[in-house]
């Protein structure tokens, strides 16, 4: 059944059928051919996949991203990042990284990062002497931070699929996200110094203070969310609702950048994106049913055990597999299909579940910036008005650093779970 499902799915995808529809048709066809399960039970199973309190956080965080994108937040965040690190050697490249870290802590969406900050970051770097290809490549790569830094939408979905603590998983993404950001800043420093671009300027406390005051309200969003989740004041889903109310208040009432006429388009766009995600969740439930019926997780565990029993080597194999999958499949669809298959056998062989889920999310974010289906790759090419070939050429260096950082996170689990244990959260 599993082989039949995968073959039908890949065939339909190759014909251009949308992933969710291809997955649903493949699941229904495989179950109908190999079992006598009533179709009505399949529809009930699909509904149960969407009927989840945890998944309510997804459309809410998507709406937060819409509010931030249209609410005049991007410029304030960029100005603060400029005041904070723009005086260093290679300052504008560092500003690019820092802006994505801060914006990621608010929106949780890589595409929103490019849509809001992309043009500003690219133009600022080019103005300060950077090659446009490098500026676009750095902007593309730093956008992945928004899918890693809490409140990451992908982390919420991964935790929901795996029935793990979403709050803990969100916190677990913070240090890896900052680690990747630090490596990108080191790379940018070396690049800038060697090419003599964007030389250091004097640090100004006054500039930092004024920029910080202008950006303080949106930057409080991740602080409120994380403190509330950690202290148990509210669940991640309730945190998402609070974030919507808070960001709407900031964007509409304080900054006055959102009018009543803007609300309907934002809700429609949020509903459209949420519908795509939840439809994938529904159809992926059928695939998960087929895999469970075939005993695929057990067979994968036996296969892994026959190759190695080392948790580190298992994670390396999973990483390599996910790199390939991420190039050809949407990250959300890949998680719904693969987490139920890969996580149980890996955990049974000694892999830490939080570490593995974080690595799955971070590795699949590579698919956002690599051809042929990289959503962020196409988005940044449109923003920069460049061909995909030019963008890929400029992104080779930064993306290589991103890959090296992920490899380090794979080989050294302490970078992910060490901080959680240090503060008694895990």
N, C-alpha and C positions, 0 to 999 in steps of 0.2 A: 504493500500500500504506500509506504513512504517513498519508494522509488518512483512509483506511478505518479504520485502527487508532485514530486519535484520535476519530473519530466514534463508533465502537463503545464506546470507553473512556468518553467523556463521557456517552453515552446510558446505559450501565450504572451509572455513578456517580450520575447524576441519579435513577435508580431506587432508589438506596440500597445498591447492591452494594458491598461493601468494596473499597477502592482496589486492593489487591494482586490480588484475584480478578478485578476488572474489567479490570485491565491484562493479566493472564495470558490471560483469555478473548479479549480484543481482539487480542492478539498471535497466539495460536493460530489464530483465525478468519481474520485477514489473511493469514497465511502459508499456511494451507490453501487459501484462495480463489485467491491469486495465484501460488503456486508448487507444485511437486510434492515439496517437502521432506518426508522421512519424519518422522512424529511422534516416533519414537524419538530422532532427532537433537535434537529440541527439548528433550526431557527431559534429555538429556545436557548440552545447553547450559545449561539451568537449574541443573543440579547444579554445573557448573563455576563458575557465578557465586557460589555459596555456599562452594565448596571453596577458601577463601582464608585463608592464614595471617594476613594483615593484618586481616581481618574478625573474627578471634578476639578482637581487642581490644574489640570492641563489647560482647559479653555480659559480659566481665570488668569494663569500666568501669561498666556498668549495675549489676553486683553491688556495686562500690565505692559507688555512690550509695545502694543499699539498705542497706549496712552503716552508712554515715554517717547516713542518715535515721533509722535505728532505734538507733543506737549512742550517743546522748546527745551528739552533736557540735554540733548546731545552737545550743543554749543557750550553749555555750562560745565559739563563733564570734561570736554576737551580743554577748556580754559583752565580748569583746576589741574588736570594732568600736566598741562604745559607749565604751570607755575610750580608744580611739584618736582618734575624731572626734566623739564625742557632746558635747564641751564647746564646739564651734564654734556660731556662729549657725545655727539650723536643724539642730541636732545630730542629732535622731532621723531626719530624712530622709537625712542623710549616713551614719548608721549603717545604714540600709536599703541604700544603695548599697554601702558597704564590706562588709557581711555577704555580699551576693551575689557580690562579687568574690572574697572568700576562699572561700566555699562552692563557687563555680564552679571554683576551682582544685583542688577535691577531688573533686566529684561529676561534673562535666561534663554535668549534666542540668538543664534549666530547670524541668521538672515537679517534680523532686526538690527544687529550691530552694523552690518554693512550698509543697510538702507539708511540708517541714521547718521553714522559716523564716517562711512566709507569715503565719500567725496571730500569731506573736510580733512580727513587724515592724509589722503593722497595729495591733495593740492598743497597742504602745508609742507609735506616732505619734499615735494618737487620744488617749491618756492625756496627751500633751504638747501638746495643743491643735490638732492638725491636723484638718481636715475628713476624715471617713472616706472619702469618695470620692477625695480626693487621696491618702490613705494607701494605698488599694487600688490606685489607678492607678500610683503609684510602685513598689509591690511587684510589680505585673504587669510593668512595664517593666524593672525591674532583674533580673527572672528571666531575661531574654534573655542577660545577661552570662554565665550558666553554660553557654550553648551557644557562646560565643565564646572565653572564657578557657580556656587549656589546663588539664586534658585534655578538650577538647570532643569529644563523641561524633560530632557532625556533621562536625567537621574530619577525624576518623579516616575516616569513610565517604567524604567528598569526596576525600581523598588516595588512598584505595583505588580509587575509580572512575576517577580521572584518572591513576593510576600515577605519582603525584608523591610525594616524600618526606613521609611523615606526620609525622616528627619536625620537619622544617622548617616544615610547615604549622601544626603545633601552636604552635610558637614564634611564627610570623607572626600568630597570633590574639591574642597577649598585648598588644601595644601598641594595636591598635584597640580591644580590650576596655577597657583602661585609659583610652583617649581618650574612649570613650562614657561611662564611669563619671565622668570629670572633667566632661564637659558636663552630665550629670545633676546633679552636685553643685553646679555653678554655677547651674543653673536652680532647684534646691531652695533655695539661699542667697537668691536674689532673691525667690522666692515667700515664704520664711519672714520675711525682713526687711520686705517690704511689708505682710505681714499681722500682723506682730508676734507670731508664734508661736515657741515653742521658742528662747527667748533664750539667749545664751551663758552658760556656767557656768565656774568655775575648773578649769583642767587639773590633774589629780592623777597624779603619777608612780607613787605607790603603787598606785593603782587599775589603771593600765596594766600595771605589773609583775605584779600578782597575776592579772589576766585573761590576760596573755600566757603565764604559766606554765601556767595551766589549759588553754589552747588550743594550746600549742606542738606537741604530738604530732600532732594532725590537720593543722596548718598545715605540718608538715614533708613531708606527702605530695606536694604539687606540686613542692617543692624537690627531693626525691629523684628524682622522675620526670624533671623537666627536666634536671637535672644529669646523670643517668644516660644520657638519650637524647643530649644534646649531646656528652658525652665518649665516646660509643660503647660504654658498658658494657653496654647492652642495647637491643634494638629497642623500638618503641612497644608491640608486642604483649607482649613480655616485661615491659615496664614496667607494663602493665595487670595482669599476673599478680602482680608484686611488690606493686602497690598493693592488691590483694585481700588478700594475706597480711598486709601491714602494717596495713591498716585493720581487719581482723578481730582482729588482736592488740590493737590499741588499744581497740576497742569492746568486745571480749569479755573480755580478760584484764586490761586496765588500768582501764577505766571500769566494767566488769562490767555493761553495759547490755544485752548480748545473751546469752540462754540457748540451750542446745542445741535447745530446742523452737522457737526463732525461725528456725533455719537453713533448715528445709524450706520454710516460706512464702516466705522471701527467694529461695531457689533457684527455686521455682515461678514467682514473679513475674518473676524475671530471665529464665527460660526462655520465659515467655509473651511478654514484650516483645521478646526476641531473635528469637523465632520470627516475629513480625510483621515485624521489620526484614529478616531474611534471606529471608522469603517475598517481600517487595517486591523485594529484590535479584535473586531468581530470575526473577520475572515480568518485571522491567525488562530483563533480559538479552534476552528475546524482542523487546521494543520496540526495544532498541538494534540488534538484528540487522536488524529491518525498516528502521530509519532508515539503517543502513549499506548495505543492499541497494538502497535508493532513492537513495543518494548524498546524503542530506539535509544532512550537514555541509558538503559542497561547495556545495550550493545556498544554504545559509544564509550561507556565506562570500561567495558572489557577490552575494547580496542586501545584505549589510552593506557590501561594497565599492562597490556602486552608490549607496548612501546617503552613506557617508563612509569615508575611510581614516584618520581620526584615532582613535588608540587611546582617547583620552579620551571622544570622542563615542560610540564603540562601547560603552564601559563604561556611559555614561549610558543608551543604548538597552537594554542588557542589564539594568540596574538597574530601569528602568521596567517592562520585561517581567516581571521576577521578582517585583516588587511585586504585580502582578496575579495571577500564577501562585500566589504564596504565600498569597493570600487564599482560594484554592479547592482547594489541593492540599497534602497532607502534605509537609513539607520533605524527608524522606528519599526519598519517591517522586519528588518533583520533581528531586532531584539525580541519581538513577539515570537518569531519562529525559533530562534537559536537558544535563548536563555533557558526555556524549559528542557531543552535537549542537552545543553552543555553544562549547566550549573550543577544539577544533582550528582552526576558521576564525578565531576571535578572535586566537589566538596567531599564526596565519599573517599577520595584519594588524598585528602589533606589540604586542599586549596581553601583559603579563607573566602567565604562568600562575598563579604564587602569588598575585599581586594579585587576579586574577579569581576564583580559588577562594575566597579569603577573602571577597570581596564577595558571591559567590553564597551562601555560608553565612550571612553576617551579614544579607543582604537577606531570605533565606528565613526567618530567625528572626522577622521581622515577622509572618509568617503564624501564629506561635504566640500572638500577642497581638491579632490582628484577627479580626473575624467574617468568614465564617460558621463556619470550622472551627478557630479558634484553641484549641489544647489548653490552653494556660496561661490563656487568658481564661475558659474554663469552670471550670478548677481554682480560680482565685482567687475567682470568683463563689461557688463552693461553700464555700471556706474562710471568706470574709467574710460569707456568708449575705446576699448582695445580688443584685439582678437584673442581667442582662447590660447592660441600658440604663444602669443606675446606674454599673456598672463602666466602661463605654465612656466615659461622660461624664467621670468622674473621671480617666480615663487619657489624655484628649485632649492635655493639655499635655505630660506626660512622653513620650508616644509621638511627639509632634511633634518634641521634642528628639532623640529616637532617630533619627528620619528625617533630620533635619538633620545629625547626626553621620555617618550612613552616606553622605549626599551628599558631605560633606567627604572621606570616605575614598575615594569614587569619583573625585572630581576631583583628589585629591592622592595619587597612588600612593606617594609617599615616606613617608607615614604608615604604610604597611604594609611596604614592602620596604626603606625607608631604614635602620631599625634592624638588619635582617639583614645588609645590606651594611656597615654601620658596624662590626659585630663580626666581619666576615669569614665569615659563615655562608652567604652567597648571592652 
